[in-house]
Amino acid sequence: MKNKYQRMNKEEKNKLKKAYQTTKEGKTMMNRLLRLRFIAIIGITFSISLGVYAYFNEALIWEYISAGVLFIFSIFFIIRSHQIKIKVLNKEALKK
């Protein structure tokens, strides 16, 4: 079942995001989510570079495993931050 935020059109979503970002709570939440996504992107980049390095330097199995685990957790953080953003914006849409 879709929530109210998902049923909004693009213009209404943008208005809601801008209205939420003007509040003090919205600024801090969006900054935290942006920071989390940035760290996850760095994690993905690092895990890929670690995997490539391990491949070309005949590395041990634990290096492949650590690169894979880091990649999986970074993807999880990106997905979860998006879900939290939708959840928070849905609560804001229900208030109005």
Buried (B, 14 or more C-beta within 10 A) or exposed (E): EEBBBEEBEEEEBEEBBEBBEEEEEBEEBBEEBEEBBEBBEEBBEBBBEBBEEBEEEEBEEEBBEBBEEBBEBBBEBBEEBEEBBEEBBBEBBEEE
